[in-house]
Amino acid sequence: MSRFVQLHVLTSYPPANLNRDDTGRPKTALMGDALRLRVSSQSQKRAWRTSDIFETALAGHIGTRTKDMGKRVFADLVAADVADKNAREWARKIVGQFGKLKADKKSDKNEDLQIEQLAHFSPEEIEAIDELAQTCAARNDGPTEDELKLLRTPRKAADIAMFGRMLADNPAFNMEAAVQVSHAVTVHKSAVEDDYFSAVDDLNDGLTDKGAAHIGERSYGAGLFYLYICIDRALLAENLGGDQALTAKALQAFIHAVTKVSPTGMQNSHASRAYASYVLAEKGDQQPRSLAQAFLKPVKPFENEDMLEKSVKAIETRRDNFDKVYGACADVRYAINAETGDGSLDELIRFTQE
């Protein structure tokens, strides 16, 4: 089995604000002395992990990333007629195995039941937590030290196997990500633009006041984005306990998500849903490498040239030149191109699985 699968993806987005910075404007990056629009890897991974595609294809094999597991345990204990004081104490002991708890101060929001950092709970761990809560409720007694050994090495959570997890207080149960995802950047120079808009009150007949009831401003940008992904198939299989069927299912769901799922930022305002226009997949045991260098010089089509076509040529030229200099950087390749109608998603999935 070839160890690595590398994906080079081109996706065109219309005016959108897919991933905002702290001021609400689209994220950017300076690359090749030109400003580009950017979508962070974190934004993309969350969109894929929480998508309907993952939920349907990997049901029962998706973890839960939360600070609030203690609140859920507390609610389950109270629902089982455990006294509030005991339920709170036991819930804190149970969830405290996954991270440092917040200060022991009761509040209406039960913040004392939260852990300080997000923890990614695997299905095995959630099952163990639920069973322990039921046991405690049934015998009306708190958990023992042995019962509190709830941490597991995840073997059923495909999202944790792909994207890894870090438990700062329990590093023995960390998992190295089998899938590395770059920040997506536009292949061309891009500008962040501002959209001024107003809204009119439906009950305003305009006879006395013709002004707007609301005035606002939002930022957006549009562009053709390049995304690089490296999949360590051997590590993915190892993270999933050697389950080849689940590994194949995870790869299938992942390819569907990468090519079809858009980041969720301001979708209701822009409907900026897009499928990938071009994907180049490469397999081999060679040291992986990105082809982002193909776009250090921003793509700028001449008259009658197509932006996507020129970008595909830039990727293929960079790929071929790397092969000339370093030797073959992959054993076998497969591409799909929605512009020319070449290739198919099903074949791309089989290519990554085989």
Secondary structure per residue as TSV (DSSP state, phi and psi in degrees):
chain	resnum	aa	ss	phi	psi
A	1	M	-	360.0	129.7
A	2	S	-	-64.1	132.9
A	3	R	S	-71.2	-45.5
A	4	F	E	-107.2	141.9
A	5	V	E	-119.7	124.8
A	6	Q	E	-112.2	136.9
A	7	L	E	-120.2	132.5
A	8	H	E	-119.1	114.0
A	9	V	E	-120.9	133.3
A	10	L	E	-115.6	123.4
A	11	T	E	-133.3	131.5
A	12	S	E	-100.4	126.1
A	13	Y	E	-114.8	134.8
A	14	P	E	-72.9	-175.7
A	15	P	E	-48.7	125.9
A	16	A	E	-160.9	168.6
A	17	N	-	-133.8	74.7
A	18	L	-	-69.9	-32.0
A	19	N	S	-150.9	109.1
A	20	R	B	-93.1	152.3
A	21	D	-	-90.4	-169.5
A	22	D	T	-70.5	-10.9
A	23	T	T	-101.0	-0.6
A	24	G	S	90.9	0.9
A	25	R	S	-92.1	155.0
A	26	P	B	-57.2	141.3
A	27	K	-	-68.4	148.7
A	28	T	E	-134.3	170.3
A	29	A	E	-150.5	142.2
A	30	L	E	-91.7	116.3
A	31	M	E	-139.0	127.8
A	32	G	T	60.8	34.0
A	33	D	T	61.9	26.6
A	34	A	E	-137.3	140.5
A	35	L	E	-76.0	130.8
A	36	R	E	-122.3	152.3
A	37	L	E	-73.7	150.7
A	38	R	E	-140.0	143.2
A	39	V	E	-123.6	121.7
A	40	S	-	-68.0	154.3
A	41	S	H	-63.9	-35.2
A	42	Q	H	-61.4	-42.3
A	43	S	H	-62.5	-43.5
A	44	Q	H	-67.8	-44.1
A	45	K	H	-64.1	-39.2
A	46	R	H	-65.9	-40.9
A	47	A	H	-60.6	-42.3
A	48	W	H	-67.9	-46.5
A	49	R	H	-64.8	-32.9
A	50	T	T	-99.6	9.7
A	51	S	S	-75.5	159.9
A	52	D	H	-61.4	-31.4
A	53	I	H	-61.2	-48.5
A	54	F	H	-65.3	-43.9
A	55	E	H	-60.2	-39.3
A	56	T	H	-78.5	-47.8
A	57	A	H	-75.9	-27.9
A	58	L	T	-122.0	31.6
A	59	A	T	-55.5	130.5
A	60	G	T	86.5	-4.7
A	61	H	-	-127.5	32.3
A	62	I	-	-125.6	133.6
A	63	G	-	-81.1	178.2
A	64	T	E	-125.8	122.5
A	65	R	E	-103.2	111.1
A	66	T	E	-158.5	159.2
A	67	K	S	-99.0	-12.8
A	68	D	-	-102.2	18.7
A	69	M	H	-59.9	-32.9
A	70	G	H	-61.2	-36.7
A	71	K	H	-64.8	-38.8
A	72	R	H	-66.2	-43.9
A	73	V	H	-63.2	-43.5
A	74	F	H	-59.4	-45.8
A	75	A	H	-62.9	-39.6
A	76	D	H	-66.2	-39.3
A	77	L	H	-67.0	-43.6
A	78	V	H	-63.5	-38.9
A	79	A	H	-64.6	-23.9
A	80	A	T	-92.6	19.1
A	81	D	T	69.9	26.2
A	82	V	-	-82.0	137.9
A	83	A	-	-59.1	145.1
A	84	D	H	-53.4	-44.6
A	85	K	H	-62.7	-46.1
A	86	N	H	-66.7	-41.4
A	87	A	H	-60.2	-41.1
A	88	R	H	-66.6	-45.5
A	89	E	H	-62.7	-45.2
A	90	W	H	-69.5	-39.5
A	91	A	H	-62.3	-40.7
A	92	R	H	-64.6	-39.4
A	93	K	H	-64.9	-42.3
A	94	I	H	-66.7	-52.9
A	95	V	H	-74.3	-21.5
A	96	G	G	-65.2	-12.9
A	97	Q	G	-71.5	-15.8
A	98	F	G	-106.7	0.1
A	99	G	S	164.8	164.3
A	100	K	-	-68.7	131.8
A	101	L	B	-79.0	154.3
A	102	K	-	-69.4	168.2
A	103	A	-	-53.4	143.4
A	104	D	S	-77.0	72.3
A	105	K	-	-128.8	118.2
A	106	K	-	-69.9	146.1
A	107	S	-	-152.4	169.2
A	108	D	T	-62.1	-24.1
A	109	K	T	-95.0	3.2
A	110	N	-	54.9	41.9
A	111	E	G	-67.0	-19.8
A	112	D	G	-69.3	-10.6
A	113	L	G	-93.9	-1.0
A	114	Q	-	-89.2	149.8
A	115	I	B	-93.1	158.0
A	116	E	S	-73.4	-32.4
A	117	Q	S	-117.9	149.0
A	118	L	-	-58.4	133.0
A	119	A	E	-118.7	140.8
A	120	H	E	-97.9	103.6
A	121	F	E	-84.4	131.3
A	122	S	-	-82.7	161.6
A	123	P	H	-57.9	-35.9
A	124	E	H	-63.6	-40.8
A	125	E	H	-69.9	-39.5
A	126	I	H	-64.2	-40.4
A	127	E	H	-62.5	-43.5
A	128	A	H	-64.9	-39.1
A	129	I	H	-63.1	-46.5
A	130	D	H	-63.2	-40.9
A	131	E	H	-65.1	-40.3
A	132	L	H	-67.0	-40.7
A	133	A	H	-61.6	-40.7
A	134	Q	H	-65.6	-39.5
A	135	T	H	-63.9	-45.2
A	136	C	H	-62.0	-42.0
A	137	A	H	-65.9	-39.8
A	138	A	H	-66.3	-38.7
A	139	R	H	-97.4	-3.6
A	140	N	T	54.3	48.1
A	141	D	-	-149.6	151.8
A	142	G	-	-73.2	170.4
A	143	P	-	-72.9	147.2
A	144	T	-	-87.1	169.4
A	145	E	T	-60.6	-42.1
A	146	D	T	-65.1	-38.7
A	147	E	T	-68.2	-23.6
A	148	L	T	-81.5	2.6
A	149	K	-	-81.5	74.4
A	150	L	-	-95.5	-18.9
A	151	L	-	-67.0	138.7
A	152	R	-	-129.5	155.4
A	153	T	-	-80.3	113.2
A	154	P	-	-60.9	130.3
A	155	R	S	-129.9	-4.8
A	156	K	S	-115.1	-11.6
A	157	A	-	-91.5	105.2
A	158	A	H	-65.0	-36.2
A	159	D	H	-68.7	-37.8
A	160	I	H	-68.2	-40.0
A	161	A	H	-61.0	-37.4
A	162	M	H	-75.2	-52.0
A	163	F	H	-105.3	-2.2
A	164	G	-	75.2	175.9
A	165	R	B	-154.5	155.0
A	166	M	-	-130.3	123.6
A	167	L	-	-112.6	102.8
A	168	A	T	-58.3	-35.2
A	169	D	T	-88.5	-9.9
A	170	N	-	-140.3	65.5
A	171	P	G	-61.9	-19.8
A	172	A	G	-63.8	-21.0
A	173	F	G	-107.3	15.5
A	174	N	-	-68.3	161.7
A	175	M	B	-137.3	129.7
A	176	E	-	-76.2	134.9
A	177	A	-	-66.4	135.9
A	178	A	S	-91.5	-10.7
A	179	V	E	-124.1	121.4
A	180	Q	E	-104.0	132.5
A	181	V	E	-125.8	127.9
A	182	S	-	-82.0	166.8
A	183	H	-	-74.3	133.4
A	184	A	E	-80.1	135.6
A	185	V	E	-132.0	152.4
A	186	T	E	-70.5	145.2
A	187	V	S	-78.9	-8.0
A	188	H	S	-128.2	167.2
A	189	K	-	-63.4	136.0
A	190	S	-	-134.8	154.3
A	191	A	-	-123.0	144.9
A	192	V	-	-89.2	122.5
A	193	E	E	-109.4	161.7
A	194	D	E	-114.5	134.9
A	195	D	E	-108.3	111.6
A	196	Y	E	-87.0	133.6
A	197	F	E	-144.3	160.0
A	198	S	E	-138.0	159.8
A	199	A	E	-129.8	141.2
A	200	V	-	-105.7	138.7
A	201	D	-	-70.7	126.1
A	202	D	T	-64.1	-24.9
A	203	L	T	-93.1	3.8
A	204	N	-	-88.1	113.0
A	205	D	-	-81.1	-3.9
A	206	G	S	78.9	3.3
A	207	L	S	-78.2	-32.4
A	208	T	S	-113.0	-26.7
A	209	D	-	-141.9	113.6
A	210	K	-	-98.5	7.5
A	211	G	S	-78.0	164.8
A	212	A	-	-77.3	149.8
A	213	A	S	-84.7	-18.8
A	214	H	E	-152.4	139.4
A	215	I	E	-128.5	135.4
A	216	G	E	-147.7	175.6
A	217	E	E	-147.4	133.4
A	218	R	E	-134.4	150.7
A	219	S	E	-101.3	153.9
A	220	Y	E	-156.1	170.6
A	221	G	E	-159.0	162.4
A	222	A	E	-136.8	150.9
A	223	G	E	174.5	173.1
A	224	L	E	-100.7	118.0
A	225	F	E	-102.4	139.9
A	226	Y	E	-103.6	132.3
A	227	L	E	-129.0	134.0
A	228	Y	E	-115.8	135.1
A	229	I	E	-134.2	136.4
A	230	C	E	-121.5	122.9
A	231	I	E	-110.4	121.9
A	232	D	E	-91.7	96.4
A	233	R	H	-65.5	-36.2
A	234	A	H	-63.5	-43.4
A	235	L	H	-68.3	-37.7
A	236	L	H	-60.5	-45.8
A	237	A	H	-63.7	-41.0
A	238	E	H	-63.7	-43.6
A	239	N	H	-61.1	-26.4
A	240	L	T	-98.1	21.9
A	241	G	T	68.3	24.2
A	242	G	T	78.2	9.3
A	243	D	-	-76.5	99.2
A	244	Q	H	-68.1	-34.7
A	245	A	H	-65.5	-43.1
A	246	L	H	-69.0	-35.6
A	247	T	H	-61.4	-45.5
A	248	A	H	-63.8	-40.3
A	249	K	H	-65.1	-39.4
A	250	A	H	-65.1	-42.7
A	251	L	H	-63.4	-40.6
A	252	Q	H	-62.1	-48.1
A	253	A	H	-63.0	-38.9
A	254	F	H	-64.9	-45.7
A	255	I	H	-63.4	-40.8
A	256	H	H	-60.1	-44.3
A	257	A	H	-67.2	-44.9
A	258	V	H	-60.0	-39.2
A	259	T	H	-87.5	-16.0
A	260	K	H	-122.9	-23.7
A	261	V	-	-97.7	127.0
A	262	S	-	-97.8	152.2
A	263	P	-	-54.7	149.6
A	264	T	-	-88.4	-3.2
A	265	G	T	-57.8	121.0
A	266	M	T	50.3	40.3
A	267	Q	H	-65.1	-36.2
A	268	N	H	-65.4	-27.2
A	269	S	H	-86.5	-26.0
A	270	H	H	-123.8	-16.0
A	271	A	-	46.7	47.5
A	272	S	-	-90.1	51.1
A	273	R	-	-85.9	135.9
A	274	A	-	-149.0	146.1
A	275	Y	-	-95.9	154.3
A	276	A	-	-63.1	137.8
A	277	S	S	-86.7	-30.0
A	278	Y	E	-150.3	136.0
A	279	V	E	-136.8	125.4
A	280	L	E	-107.7	121.1
A	281	A	E	-109.9	139.5
A	282	E	E	-130.8	140.3
A	283	K	E	-125.7	145.7
A	284	G	E	164.6	174.7
A	285	D	S	-97.0	0.0
A	286	Q	S	-67.4	157.1
A	287	Q	-	-59.3	124.7
A	288	P	-	-65.0	157.1
A	289	R	-	-154.6	141.9
A	290	S	-	-77.7	160.4
A	291	L	-	-112.1	21.5
A	292	A	G	-61.2	-24.1
A	293	Q	G	-61.3	-19.6
A	294	A	G	-61.1	-18.4
A	295	F	G	-119.4	18.3
A	296	L	S	-59.1	-38.8
A	297	K	S	-90.7	114.6
A	298	P	-	-54.9	137.8
A	299	V	-	-68.7	130.3
A	300	K	-	-141.2	91.7
A	301	P	-	-62.9	144.6
A	302	F	-	-81.4	177.0
A	303	E	T	-57.2	134.5
A	304	N	T	72.7	6.1
A	305	E	-	-93.9	150.1
A	306	D	-	-100.4	132.4
A	307	M	H	-59.9	-45.2
A	308	L	H	-65.8	-45.1
A	309	E	H	-60.5	-42.0
A	310	K	H	-69.0	-34.4
A	311	S	H	-69.5	-39.6
A	312	V	H	-61.9	-43.4
A	313	K	H	-62.3	-38.4
A	314	A	H	-63.4	-41.9
A	315	I	H	-63.4	-47.3
A	316	E	H	-66.8	-36.5
A	317	T	H	-65.9	-44.3
A	318	R	H	-63.3	-42.0
A	319	R	H	-58.4	-48.7
A	320	D	H	-65.0	-38.9
A	321	N	H	-69.0	-36.4
A	322	F	H	-60.7	-42.0
A	323	D	H	-63.0	-37.6
A	324	K	H	-66.4	-39.7
A	325	V	H	-81.1	-43.9
A	326	Y	H	-105.1	-3.9
A	327	G	S	87.7	172.6
A	328	A	-	-55.9	121.0
A	329	C	S	-89.7	0.9
A	330	A	-	-157.5	155.6
A	331	D	S	-85.2	-34.9
A	332	V	E	-153.2	151.2
A	333	R	E	-136.7	156.3
A	334	Y	E	-149.1	141.1
A	335	A	E	-133.8	148.6
A	336	I	E	-121.6	145.1
A	337	N	E	-141.0	107.4
A	338	A	T	-71.8	-19.7
A	339	E	T	-72.6	-41.2
A	340	T	T	-98.4	-9.6
A	341	G	T	78.5	20.5
A	342	D	B	-91.7	140.7
A	343	G	S	78.4	175.1
A	344	S	-	-146.1	153.0
A	345	L	H	-64.0	-39.6
A	346	D	H	-60.3	-42.3
A	347	E	H	-67.2	-36.5
A	348	L	H	-62.9	-42.0
A	349	I	H	-63.2	-46.6
A	350	R	H	-61.7	-37.0
A	351	F	H	-60.2	-42.0
A	352	T	H	-73.1	-27.5
A	353	Q	H	-82.4	-34.5
A	354	E	-	-70.6	360.0
